[in-house]
Amino acid sequence: MKIADVICAKAIVPRLKAAKRDEAIKELVDILDKAGKIGKDNAADISKSVIKRENEASTGIGKGVAVPHIKHKAVKKVVAAIGVSATGIDFSALDKQPVYTVILLISPLEGDQHLQAMEAIFGQLQNDNFRKFLKQSETVEQIKELLAEAGQNPSW
């Protein structure tokens, strides 16, 4: 599985409007909802579940990145949204730094898609160049190109 297989092309937000963690989560859930990826009338429950999970343990992994994630009955296939913040968001990250890139991952309850998707996402996020170019991306097209390039050159 590649990161481009996980990120929904219609759920890329090059400039998040949100300034706070919960707002960013809701913004990304809403774009997945608009893309038709989370089933009808599930956005509020998914947002609530992601925020609850985030309150238990931050998914701000450091280096300007957070990967809020849950398993939820509303999805049959793993799906993710990606958002970039120009100003940074407090996610209570491990390194205490603001988060500029948020990748929201929602996986089905059954199967190993969640672990495969997490491996694909974290594999790219460990790459300094990937994180840097993602943070600098200003358009949906730039992010799509970056994701495609990452899939072709997993080691960069």
C-alpha positions in Angstrom: 0.0 0.0 0.0 1.2 3.5 -0.9 0.3 6.8 0.8 -1.5 7.9 -2.5 -3.7 4.8 -2.2 -4.9 6.0 1.2 -5.4 9.7 0.7 -8.7 10.6 -0.9 -8.0 13.0 -3.9 -11.1 15.0 -3.1 -10.1 15.3 0.6 -6.9 17.4 0.2 -6.9 20.8 2.0 -3.8 22.8 1.1 -4.8 25.6 3.5 -6.8 24.5 6.6 -9.1 27.2 7.9 -9.0 25.7 11.4 -6.7 27.2 14.1 -7.4 24.6 16.8 -7.1 20.8 16.9 -10.8 19.9 17.2 -11.7 22.4 14.4 -9.0 20.8 12.1 -10.3 17.3 12.8 -13.9 18.4 12.0 -12.7 20.2 8.8 -11.0 17.1 7.6 -14.0 14.8 8.5 -16.3 17.2 6.7 -14.3 17.1 3.5 -14.3 13.3 3.6 -18.1 13.5 4.1 -18.4 15.8 1.1 -16.3 13.4 -0.9 -18.8 10.6 0.0 -16.2 8.5 1.8 -17.7 8.1 5.3 -21.4 7.2 4.6 -24.4 9.4 5.1 -24.9 11.1 8.5 -21.7 9.8 10.0 -19.6 13.0 10.1 -20.6 14.1 13.6 -20.0 10.6 15.2 -16.7 10.2 13.4 -15.5 13.7 14.5 -16.6 12.9 18.1 -14.8 9.6 18.0 -11.5 11.1 16.6 -11.6 13.9 19.2 -12.2 11.4 22.0 -9.3 9.3 20.9 -7.1 12.4 20.6 -8.0 13.4 24.2 -6.8 10.0 25.3 -3.4 10.3 23.6 -2.1 12.9 21.2 -1.4 11.8 17.6 1.0 14.8 17.2 4.1 12.7 16.4 6.5 15.6 16.2 8.3 17.4 13.4 5.1 19.3 12.6 2.9 16.3 11.9 -0.2 14.8 13.4 -2.0 11.6 12.3 -5.4 11.4 14.1 -6.8 8.0 13.4 -9.7 5.7 14.3 -11.4 2.6 13.3 -15.1 3.1 12.6 -18.1 1.1 11.4 -19.0 3.7 8.9 -16.2 2.8 6.5 -15.6 -0.4 4.6 -12.3 0.7 3.1 -9.4 2.7 4.6 -9.6 6.4 3.7 -7.6 9.5 4.7 -7.8 13.3 4.3 -4.8 15.6 4.4 -4.7 19.2 5.5 -1.8 21.7 5.7 -1.9 24.6 8.1 0.1 27.8 7.3 0.1 29.0 10.9 0.4 25.7 12.9 -2.0 24.0 15.2 -1.4 22.9 18.8 -1.9 19.1 18.8 0.0 18.6 22.1 2.7 17.0 19.9 5.5 14.9 21.5 8.1 17.6 20.7 5.7 20.4 21.9 5.9 22.1 18.5 2.9 23.2 16.4 1.6 20.8 13.7 1.5 22.0 10.1 0.4 18.7 8.4 -2.6 16.7 9.6 -3.4 13.4 8.0 -6.8 12.1 9.3 -7.1 8.3 8.8 -10.3 6.3 9.2 -10.3 2.6 8.9 -12.8 -0.2 8.9 -13.3 -2.2 12.2 -12.2 -5.4 10.6 -9.0 -6.5 8.8 -5.4 -5.2 8.6 -6.0 -2.2 6.4 -5.4 0.2 9.3 -1.9 -1.1 10.0 -1.0 -1.1 6.3 -2.2 2.4 5.9 -0.4 3.6 9.0 2.8 2.0 7.6 2.4 3.8 4.3 1.7 7.1 6.0 4.5 6.9 8.6 6.9 5.6 6.0 6.6 8.9 4.1 6.4 11.1 7.1 9.8 9.9 8.3 11.2 11.5 5.2 12.4 15.1 5.8 12.0 16.1 2.2 8.4 14.8 2.0 7.4 16.7 5.1 9.2 19.9 3.9 7.6 19.8 0.5 4.2 19.0 1.9 4.4 21.9 4.3 5.3 24.2 1.4 2.5 23.0 -0.9 0.0 25.6 -1.7 -2.4 23.8 -4.0 -4.3 20.5 -4.2 -2.3 19.8 -7.4 1.0 20.2 -5.7 0.0 17.8 -2.9 -1.3 15.3 -5.4 2.0 15.4 -7.4 3.9 15.0 -4.1 1.9 12.0 -3.1 2.3 10.4 -6.6 6.0 11.1 -6.5 6.3 9.6 -3.0 4.5 6.4 -4.3 7.0 6.1 -7.2 10.1 6.8 -5.0 9.3 5.4 -1.5 12.9 6.0 -0.4 13.5 9.4 -1.9 
